[in-house]
């Protein structure tokens, strides 16, 4: 599997956006269980960072580690274990992690919704295959919740519980879903940061920073004056996207 670099277009309205001086920021879109792709991307990021002048290096995961792909458990292990010397790591919460936690904590309705959006796959990755993957009754959900409580490693649960919902680097703001237009960044609600779609995607408003997000799949990175979407559907397309930022330069590193 190869990696490819691509230039990221810069609409005029975003011309002044930049991370802090001396900082290189790498943001990775929705992984969804594709540990194989994440391993490749990590290697490419290390190689690229070695060629840059930046003395501060930050990696931001945009969330949705769980569900759908080949091995969500391995993804969490890799995210926990990938700590190159001198790097700052920021892991954000996606809607799949929120649903998993709600289910773990006893919200069976959240679990039933999660099953339809990769939860069945995630359970299997943790050694909990469903006898009937189509089952959607609360008794089945309760039994699976109990099994998940036994199977989920303490380090993984702690990881899920301590995920951030936002991060900012200079003129860039990072969130899984996006932001609610018209609301200051500091006042954004967790639910919007994780779940918002249409109102954010259709907005041309200046949010106070260029918002880098995942959550909404597009075949190519979605670059607008006020936002950059980098969920390229890795679990099905095989293309996991990383946005690299340094000074006024922007580029994409992708699996291909």
Secondary structure by P-SEA (a helix, b strand, c coil): cbbbbbbbbbccccccccccccbbbbbbcccccaaaaaaaaaaaaaaaaaaccccbbbbbbccccccccccaaaaaaaaaccccccbbbbbbbcaaaaaaaaaaacaaaaaaaaaacaaaaaaaaacccccccccccaaaaaaaaaaaaacccaaaaaaaaacccccccccbbbbccccccccccccccccccccccccccccccccccbbbbcccccccccccccccccccccccccbbbbbbbcccbbbbbbcc
